């Protein structure tokens, strides 16, 4: 009987010898696939993050150029200021600021007069316009920023200025 138990014990051990190895190899294969998929996901996330960073830089450059253009031309926005017909696209007016975020970045400024119409002071405000009537000229200032490392961003800003009646 003792011999029979030993044989049975040996027989069951021989069936279990490769099971741990097979299970271990399956788990290793699953873990390898998991790691590979995570590597692909992280590389895609890095690319998305890089594109977002480039877009933010270009947006900042475009805003900087628009602000410089408005400051440089403060008080000079008036009907016919651009010397163009209403709605006609403007040419590049002046150079972009020298302090763009990266060397090689470029910004082109384009201004277009979009409308000129009589100005009505809203009733809830006490406008300091006296008895004189005014015209309001609206301009669209567009900056197209192209980064040295890629990408292009276009930003529009509206500018409105008052001019004496009959200017339009």
Phi, psi and omega per residue, in radians:
X1 nan -0.694 3.108
X2 -1.071 -0.710 3.132
X3 -1.131 -0.670 -3.135
X4 -1.171 -0.677 3.109
X5 -1.177 -0.667 3.110
X6 -1.142 -0.715 3.126
X7 -1.150 -0.689 -3.137
X8 -1.174 -0.685 3.112
X9 -1.129 -0.771 3.110
X10 -1.120 -0.673 -3.124
X11 -1.140 -0.747 -3.130
X12 -1.238 -0.580 3.091
X13 -1.164 -0.644 -3.113
X14 -1.187 -0.495 3.100
X15 -1.340 -0.423 -3.070
X16 -1.660 -0.145 -3.005
X17 -1.066 -0.677 -3.091
X18 -1.686 -0.097 -3.067
X19 -1.129 -0.763 -3.122
X20 -1.139 -0.686 3.124
X21 -1.108 -0.790 -3.135
X22 -1.125 -0.786 3.133
X23 -1.113 -0.733 3.109
X24 -1.075 -0.739 3.123
X25 -1.155 -0.669 3.104
X26 -1.129 -0.776 3.131
X27 -1.130 -0.670 3.102
X28 -1.115 -0.723 3.115
X29 -1.125 -0.732 3.118
X30 -1.109 -0.775 3.137
X31 -1.127 -0.652 3.106
X32 -1.114 -0.780 3.096
X33 -1.080 -0.700 3.113
X34 -1.086 -0.783 3.141
X35 -1.136 -0.725 3.129
X36 -1.097 -0.757 3.131
X37 -1.149 -0.633 3.103
X38 -1.169 -0.649 3.101
X39 -1.119 -0.743 3.115
X40 -1.115 -0.748 3.134
X41 -1.101 -0.761 -3.115
X42 -1.182 -0.600 3.107
X43 -1.196 -0.634 3.082
X44 -1.155 -0.729 3.116
X45 -1.118 -0.622 3.076
X46 -1.125 -0.722 3.113
X47 -1.125 -0.757 3.115
X48 -1.078 -0.761 3.117
X49 -1.096 -0.676 3.113
X50 -1.147 -0.734 3.119
X51 -1.131 -0.711 3.109
X52 -1.101 -0.685 3.131
X53 -1.151 -0.764 3.115
X54 -1.092 -0.737 3.124
X55 -1.106 -0.712 3.118
X56 -1.126 -0.689 3.108
X57 -1.118 -0.815 -3.140
X58 -1.103 -0.693 3.114
X59 -1.096 -0.760 3.118
X60 -1.093 -0.743 3.110
X61 -1.089 -0.739 -3.139
X62 -1.128 -0.762 3.109
X63 -1.106 -0.718 3.123
X64 -1.061 -0.766 -3.138
X65 -1.167 -0.713 3.110
X66 -1.116 -0.788 3.130
X67 -1.063 -0.718 3.113
X68 -1.122 -0.727 3.134
X69 -1.086 -0.770 -3.122
X70 -1.164 -0.734 3.116
X71 -1.137 -0.768 -3.141
X72 -1.083 -0.558 -3.072
X73 -1.881 0.312 -3.114
X74 -1.027 2.269 3.124
X75 1.468 -0.116 -3.125
X76 -1.865 0.015 3.065
X77 -1.319 2.092 3.114
X78 -2.723 2.831 3.091
X79 -0.976 2.318 -3.131
X80 1.359 0.072 -3.138
X81 -0.970 -0.681 -3.096
X82 -1.447 -0.166 -3.125
X83 1.228 0.434 -3.107
X84 -2.207 2.729 3.056
X85 -1.182 2.694 3.139
X86 -1.025 2.257 3.120
X87 1.527 -0.182 3.118
X88 -1.310 2.426 -3.139
X89 -1.181 2.429 3.122
X90 -1.480 2.817 3.080
X91 -1.547 3.085 3.068
X92 -1.135 2.105 -2.995
X93 -1.411 -0.931 -3.136
X94 -2.591 2.998 -3.076
X95 -1.292 2.628 3.099
X96 -1.225 2.909 -3.132
X97 -1.085 2.651 -3.111
X98 -1.354 -0.310 -3.048
X99 -1.739 0.860 3.035
X100 -1.189 2.837 -2.965
X101 -1.154 -0.624 -3.124
X102 -2.324 2.552 3.078
X103 -1.108 2.369 -3.137
X104 1.710 -0.239 3.063
X105 -1.183 2.565 -3.134
X106 -2.317 2.504 3.076
X107 -2.364 2.257 3.063
X108 -1.920 2.296 -3.141
X109 -1.833 2.361 3.094
X110 -2.391 2.227 3.135
X111 -2.046 2.441 -3.120
X112 -2.362 2.279 3.038
X113 -1.362 2.119 -3.053
X114 -1.724 -0.514 -3.115
X115 -2.807 2.787 3.012
X116 -2.636 2.063 -3.039
X117 -2.599 2.844 3.104
X118 -1.057 2.482 -3.094
X119 -1.731 2.300 3.069
X120 -1.999 2.107 3.095
X121 -1.228 2.255 3.106
X122 -1.032 2.446 -3.047
X123 -1.070 -0.482 -3.107
X124 -1.318 -0.165 3.135
X125 -1.910 2.570 3.022
X126 -1.737 1.644 -3.083
X127 -1.320 2.472 -3.128
X128 -1.581 0.924 -3.112
X129 -1.843 -0.055 3.138
X130 1.089 -2.571 -3.120
X131 -1.537 -0.084 -3.100
X132 -1.328 2.451 3.046
X133 -1.638 2.735 -3.027
X134 -2.269 2.739 2.961
X135 -1.921 2.573 3.096
X136 -1.995 2.152 3.096
X137 -1.830 2.275 3.115
X138 -1.938 2.444 3.131
X139 -2.223 2.557 2.997
X140 -1.886 2.062 3.099
X141 -1.832 2.100 -3.088
X142 -2.010 2.321 3.058
X143 -2.070 2.256 3.066
X144 -1.942 1.909 -3.096
X145 -1.782 2.244 3.081
X146 -2.106 2.154 -3.100
X147 -1.452 2.661 3.101
X148 -1.151 -0.483 -3.130
X149 -1.736 0.140 3.031
X150 2.102 2.940 3.068
X151 1.443 2.632 3.092
X152 -2.364 2.387 3.114
X153 -2.283 2.364 3.119
X154 -1.995 2.254 -3.133
X155 -2.188 2.344 3.091
X156 -1.972 2.475 3.032
X157 -2.396 2.385 3.095
X158 -1.626 2.469 3.089
X159 -2.240 2.312 3.076
X160 -2.160 2.425 3.091
X161 -2.409 2.629 3.122
X162 -1.662 2.503 3.120
X163 -2.391 2.750 3.128
X164 -1.017 2.614 -3.127
X165 -0.972 2.492 3.139
X166 1.549 0.003 3.137
X167 -1.253 -0.490 -3.085
X168 -1.312 nan nan
